C-alpha cells in the first residue's frame, strides 16, 4: 500500500479503516483506505484535532465518527487544524475514555 500519492488532496467526507493499539497514555496506530495510510494518535487532553495539510478541510469544523469493535459509535467534533507532521492527532479525554477498552475499527470524517 502506498503511503500517499504526491500532491494528493483528501476531500471530506472520507472513511478509513482503523488499526490501533492502546498504550498507557494514548491510542496509536494507523488509519487507511485504498488510497492513503496515515498514522493516528488519540490522547488525553483538551479537545484538539490536528490533521495533515493534504486534507482539504483544514480550518473547518469537522465531525469524526468512530465505530468500535463492539459496534458502538463514538463521536468528536471540533475545528481541524493543520499539523506539521504527517499524522492525525486527536486530543480528547472523553473520546479516549470511551475507546480505551473498545478499539475503533472505522473512522468517518465530515465537515459540519
N, C-alpha and C positions, 0 to 999 in steps of 0.2 A: 504494500500500500504506500503510495506516495505521500510525503509529508504535506505538500501543497503545490499547486501549480504556481508558477511565477506570476506575480501581479494579480492573482485570483482574488476577487471580491466575494464575500459571503453575504448574501441577502437574507433578510428575515421575511417570513418565518422560516426556520430551519430546524430539522430534527437530527439528533445524534444518538448513537448508541453510547453507553457509558460503561467503562471498565475501571473501577476504583477499589482502593483498599483503605481501611480505617487505621490510622496511627493514633498516638496519644493526643496529638494536637490538631490533626486535620484529616480530611478525606482527600486522597490524592490518587491520580491515575490519568486516564485519557478519555476524551470524547472523540468520536469518529463517525464518519459516514462513508459513502462511496468515493467522495472527492477529497476529503481532508481528515487529518488527525491532529489534535491539539491537546497538550497537557492541561489538566484541570486540578485546581486546589480549592477545597471548601474549608474555611477556617472559622474559628470563633472570632467575634469582633463586631464592631459597629457595622451596620449594613453598608456594603460597598460592592459594586460589580465592576470588575476590570476585564476588558476584552482586547484582543489584538487589533491592530489597525486594519486588518483585512475585512473586518465586519463593517458593513455599510452603515449601520445604525448607531455608530458611536455618538455619544452626547444626546441620545434619545432615551425616553423611558421604555424599559423592557419588562416583560413578564417571562419568567423562566419556570416551566413546569417540569418537575422530575417525576417519573414513575418508578417506584421501588420494586424490589424483589417480591414483596408481599402485596403488590398491586395497589399500593397507596399512592396518592398524588400529593406531592409536596411542592409548594409554590413560593417563589420570592419575586419581588418587584423592586425596581429602582432605576436610577439613571445609569446607563452604561458609559463608563469612561474608558479611555484607551490606556493601555499599559505599554511599557517599552520593551517588554519581553514577550515571546511567543507562547502565551498561555492564558487560560481563563482563570481568574481568581475571584472567588465569591466569599466575602466576609459576611457572615450572618449566623449569629449564635443560635437562633431559633431553628433555622434550616439545618444546621449541623446537628443539633439535638435530635431532630426528627429523623435524620438519616444515619445516625451513629450505629444503630443496630438493624437497619433496614436499607441496605445499599441501593442507590439508584441504578437503574438499568437503561433508561432512556431520558433524554433531555430535549425539551422543545422550547425554543426561544422565539418570541414575537414582540413587536412594538405595541405599546398601548397608548 
